[in-house]
């Protein structure tokens, strides 16, 4: 490849992203905080008209924004590119620290008595919402026009690279500009479609010098230790950062802590079991109860309408109870809106006896893509996943969680093999990794791995992200039948 072609790999729009991006984010955050103040201020005076609450110009435009922005910087939200769900998590922490600090400042300044507690509560809510919204909109906008992205050289173009790069492209929080990749072997077609092939691993130094790229991402899990060391020692003097995606198998990396020993040549990896901590289990249960209670109140008219439709469409009970396996291996009755005819079990036996293909599909997936037992209303409910709404009652009863592994029947337990103990650790969920990753388009083995990954890497922010993704999946009707 010619030198002038390589030089143009880094767009002028991205060359100064390290300097300009923090400034853009700072302005967006400042505006978001001002909006949160204005909304909180006006709502407080609207709900409590008897006494007028006032804030000084200095407090609105300087003190409150300054406290927030200091904590945003302390959490590296201006200098570090990270996944958007982690940005949400950090902004939540920033919000806690900022509100706590502002209350402390008011106490020291002896202005607590003149400050509205309702304003503080509203500020906590709206600052969180506006900061996230502002970040998401600006990140999406900049990613779409490919401005202020981080130029990155990719080393490796195998199957792992194809999977990782597809995810990195979609995440709103990262903003990477892939200038090209290096690969010694035949690259994957998906990687070729994303960016140009610039050469082999041995060309890395020349490519870095000619393009000026300062970030390298190595996605080649099969590399030997000496090869990895060679890449680091060759390229580290030329770039700001080298990132590796190692071959760690299916270990719970989201709960991994690393510590270097002695002189830095030896490291220890430790894995935390988040769900072994009582406060994490309490947090997950509290999250379930609060969200489920609010959700049931909001959607009660929808539940009534669906129940009436099922009653008119097909004779029989509206709610169907099915025995499923829950936490600790205990069975429970899982509620669903009935989507099949009343003699479904008899029809299934007849179908499996007469149709070898259907029998094979049932024994493999415990589902049928073209199931003749499904009613007219049931087909719609399954396609939209509305048949699972009664499981909110299971959540309140403590049988299920909003997010967790897919609830399974007793016959499926052997398919989990050694991973069944992971499944037993938590309550099964209405939604989860499987439901947001293609649902019935995913193989059974992949479902098991997703359930295991979720349990071992659990974090309350995973639950929030998976619920958000579920909305998109349901609206898109992807993989449902």
C-alpha positions, 0 to 999 in steps of 0.5 A: 500500500502506498504511503499517501494512502496510509497517511490518509487513514487517520481523518483530520476530524479525529486527529485531535480527539484526545484534546477536543473530546473532553471539551465537548463532553464538559460543555454537554455535561454543564448544559445537562446540569443546568437543565436538571437544576431548572426542571428540579427548581420549577417542579419544586415550586409547582408542587409546593406553591405555599413557599417560594424556593430561590437559588442564587445565580452563583449556586445555579451557574457555578457552585452546583455545576462545579461540584458535579464536573469535579466528580466527573473528572475524578471518575475519568469521564472526560479522559477514558473511553469505556462502554456506555453501561459503565458510563451510566454506572460511573454517572450514578456514583458521581451523582451520589457524591455530588449530592452528598458534597452539596448537602455538606457544603450547605451544612457548613455554609449554614444554608440547609434550613433555606434549602428545599429537600424536594429540590435535592431529591429531584436534582438527584433524579434529573441530574442522573437522567440528563447527564446520561441523555446528554452523553448518549446523544452527543456520543451517538451523533459524533459516532454517526458523523465519525468526528472526534473518534479514537484512531485505532490499529487492529492486530488480528482478524480472526473469528474473535476479532470479528466478534469483538469488533462488531460489538465495539462498533455498536457501543455508544460509549467507545467511539473508535475509528478503526484505521485498518488491521494487520493479519498474518493469516487469511482474515475473516470477511466481516473484518475485511468489510469493516476496514482495510487490510494494511499488512502483517504483524511485521509491518506494525512499526511502519504502519504506526510511523506512517499513519501516526496512530497512537492506539493499538488493539491486539485481538489474537488470543492464540498468540504465545507469550513470547509473541505478546512480549515481542509486540509490546516491546516493539510497539510500546515506544511508538504508541500511547496505549496497547490493549490485548484481548487474551485467551481467558476461556469462559472465566468471569472477567467482569469480576476479575481483580489484578495485582502485580507482585514484587517487581511487576513481573508476576501478577495474580488474578482473583475472581469475586463472586458478587452474588455471594455478598448479602448486600448484592443479593439484597440490592437485586431483590429490592430492585426487582420489587420496586420496579415490578410494583411500579410496572404492574401498576402502570401496565394493569390496563394492558394485562386486563385487555390481554386477559379479555382477548384470550378469554374470547379467543379460546376456551379455558383459563387465561393464565397457564401454569407451568412447572419450572426449576428455580433457585436451589433446584426447587420447582415452582409454578411459572405463570404465563398468559395461555397461548395454546389450546387446552389439549396441547399436551395430547396434540404434542404427543401426536405430532412428535409421534407422526413427525420425526423432524418435529420430534428431533427439534423438540428433543434438541431445543424444547421448542417448536418453530411451527407449533400447531398448538398455538392459538391466534391470540397466543401467536401474537403474544409470543411474537411480542413476548407479552405472554410472559407478563404474568411472570411479574407475579412470580417476581413479587412472590420471590420465585423469579427475578426481572433479570436472570437465567432462562427458566427451564423445565426439569428435563433440561437440567441434564443439558446444563451439565457442570454448569447447573450449579451456576443456574441454581445460584440465582432466581431465573429471570423474565429476561436475560442474556439469552432473551436479548441475544437472538432468543430462539435464534441462539443454539441451546449450548449458547444459551447455557453459556450465556446463563453461566456468564450472567451468574458469574459476572453479575452486576446491578448495571448488567440488569439495567442494561439487559432490561433496556436491551429487552425493550429493543428486542421485543419491539424488533420481534427478533428471534421470537416464536 
